[in-house]
Amino acid sequence: MNGKQTASTLLMIEPVAFGFNRQTAENNFFQREQHGSAEAVRDEALREFNRMTALLKQKDIDVLIVRDTAEPHTPDSIFPNNWISFHSDGEVVLYPMFAENRRLERRPDILALLEEKGFGIRNIRDYSPAEKENRFLEGTGSLVLDRENRTAYAALSERTDKTLFLKYCEDLRFTPCCFTANQTVGDKRLPVYHTNVMMCVADRYAVVCLDSVDDKAERRGIVRSLSAGGKEIIEITEVQMAHFAGNMLQVENRAGEKWLVMSETAAGSLSGNQIERLRAYNGILRIPVPTIEQQGGGSVRCMIAEIFLPQKNQLK
């Protein structure tokens, strides 16, 4: 497998019926239901989505936009990275989802579209039957992949099953690094629902909320693994994590220039020193998505599924 850390094309799903999802709110403590009509929320989310894709295209980043369908009703379809991932050897992976209405997001027509556009698919690996056993692994929400060093990071939770994570690592030849990350909810410490809200791994650095990892041995294990992979560790606080500062993604444009995509909320929470350290590696693209963040409990990284697939003529 090619260890390239940034994808050449980004898949994004244009929302049709985005809204607050009560099924995911069970354990996504980043969600905040706003007052106002469902239509107003839907329309504002679409405006934020269109603004984000326009900003990406302005930087000459290749974005493949697929419109959601009105039926079935999938309020979280704007977050495709949870149900699918694409790999440089031509493998596509489908994932088991915690919320029943999110399982409806899996769309075979998207795979057909990718093949029409010349992407090569060698194999489809489907873990979704694990839903019948109430075991879940929600794509690159549950998994933060260091593709270059073949290391997978996972914060265990109701949505990230340890046994399934270890099987994934064995099947796709990643070294596992799992731990528990928590956030304070009221007077309790509860698991962070997805790994990609507390850490981001880029080509030469990692943004991580080590404060969320209460077990000191697990914290040392994360630091050791990231350092062994040659990553500078840029720490964020739990308050910054709550502002989606962990939910970033390093992307690459057609000229090979790297950009770190983050929300305006995340950028506003960072210190001058943190911004300076990040800018030493790449440009920073700040994107306002407040409605999507509050209602959906996910930010810009969640909205992107990276396409690492080779072209058909490159398949071995």
Helices and strands as residue ranges (DSSP letters): E 9-14, G 24-26, H 38-58, E 62-67, G 80-82, E 84-86, E 91-94, G 100-105, H 108-116, E 123-126, G 128-133, H 139-142, E 144-146, E 151-155, H 162-172, E 175-179, E 182-185, E 188-191, G 195-197, E 199-201, E 205-208, G 210-212, H 216-228, E 232-235, H 238-242, E 249-252, E 258-263, H 264-269, H 272-279, E 283-287, H 290-296, G 301-303, E 305-307, G 312-314
